[in-house]
Amino acid sequence: MAERRERGSGPPRWARHGPPWWNHGGEPSSRRLPVVSTVLLTLLVLGGTHAAAAGQRHREPLDAYGAALLLAASVLLLWRTRHPVPVVLGAAGLTLVYLTAGYPYGPVFLTVAVACFSAVVTGHRRAAWTAVALLWAGHALVALLLYRVLPPPGDGPASWRQEAVVATWVVAVVALAEVARARREQWAQERAERARAARRRADAERLRIARELHDVLAHSISVIHVQAGVGLALLDTEPEQARTALTTIRAASKEALGEVRQVLDSLRAPGDAPRAPAPGLDRLPELVEQASRTGLTVTTEGEPPRLPPATDLAAFRIVQEALTNVLRHSGSRHARLRLAREGGTLRLRVDDDGPATGGDAGGSGNGLAGMRERAAALGGTVEAGPRPGGGWRVRAELPLSPAEEER
């Protein structure tokens, strides 16, 4: 029952959107009574009607009863944002009673127009159209047929032309409300789209940071894992080689801390430029040297081409992850890296001869998925699998930007 009442009485979701000055049906403005605007509107209706009455000697003079009807119709507008349907119907009914009693014309329709506007923009279109249609039909009935038996005495019939003018004003008011409603729906859609876009950007940023942290930590910790094993094995028999392993651990951990700090700096100050440039294939010799300190020999074929920053970072991370997987999962201590630029595509391949160790190297299992995601973000592909002659192969194709291709 509560759910049904909430659906029936509450404004639609789009009614909560609009510019800051909007005061119809939204939150939290719908919880506030529009006192100031209602007071000003009441003064306008009462003062304008009193002034207009001076030129309408044939109508009934505006007495306390007529003023009470105008005041009641205006005061109803205090609840136009909370209960738009009763307000628009009540305002139309009170205005019709006022006109039926023969009181002078003036800004008496203004209360109905405001109530109709509020009802339409908060989603109660049928009630608004019904109220103004009944008001016009009642006024036409009085002006064309019942004027003989209703005050003021001696009043003549109105012309159809006059009623057509009134009908035109009624349609104009409702049409203006419909335009406002449509604009409000558009605001709601735009705000929802901005919210969805913000969520997509946040999700993409979280994925990027997670991928960066995985690639940095997976490679560095794998190097530390291998060198720690070497150091433990040689600590008693060959202390100099154990010292070399510890030196490699120190260098790898320092590099990992620097890259992790760079990633975390982007979280602390999202709009600031990073303190250090993102890694690229220009650091390939450093990566090969680091691998050699772990006992993995990397043979490189081809020169790293000049790449856009995003492609350069993706290529470096894919090579880094591929060499990390050789350290973790392969018994081979030799890997071959081939780089080639063919037209608008960078092709890179990392091979090792195996065999697979099958042991647990302590990885997260997200390395291949991360490589594929990096390539897919640029419109490229990554394939990984066993080689025909044994071992393992990682092959990536990364498209270059049009500006890069022209160079």
C-alpha angles and dihedrals in degrees: 000000000000091000092050092049091049092052094047101044106031122088118253118267094254089058089073092065132080143092120322093259092057113118106177123106100322131121128292094001092064089065091058124076112235093233100156097050091044093052092049091047091049092052090049093050095046096041095043094048092048091051092046091050091068091071096044104073092156091063127078112275115257104257133171093279092054092046089050090055091051091045093050093050090050096045090054087068089073087079098040093112095046101039107016097163098056090041096054092044092046094047091050092048095049091046091051091051089050093052093043089056089060099244119158123280122244135119088335093125092057094087091053091048093053093045091048091049092052092048094051097047091049092054102262097117097146093054092048094049091046093051096050092042091053091046093052093044091049092048091048091049092052095043096046106032116007098046090100094064100033130071141301097061116234093020115154129221121275119237124247087241090062091049090049089055090051090048090051091054091048092052090046092054093049092044090053089051090050090052090051090049092051091048090050091052088052090052089051092050092047092049091048091049091050089050091050091048091050090051091049091050091048091049091048091049092049090049091049093050092046090050093048093048092047093050094045097045097038093055097041096044091047089054090047091047093053095043093046089056091049092048093050092048095049101033094102102029104036109018093172092060089045088054089053090052091051090049089054090049090052093050093046093048091048091051091047092050091051094051093044089051089052091053092047091048088063088059095051095048109019094176097049125093115253116263093231129032118257113261119261141168089290084078092055094106089053090051091049091049091050090051091050090056088060092052096261114126114207120198113201125204120188132019121270107255124221106273140183112263095253093048091044092054093045092049092050093048093047091052090045093051092045092053089045089055090051089054092047105039111018131079090207119102093198130074131179123215121195123188123187136164114212113181108301096347133085111213120194131175133187118194133181129180097227145170103202112241094212091209128128108261095182097253127149096234092237098102099098092040090052092051091050092048092051092051094044091052088062095040094259137117139233124202124188130178148110119315119237092243095043133277128064136293133200115192125182134182118196122183119226125226118260090248090055093049092056091057 
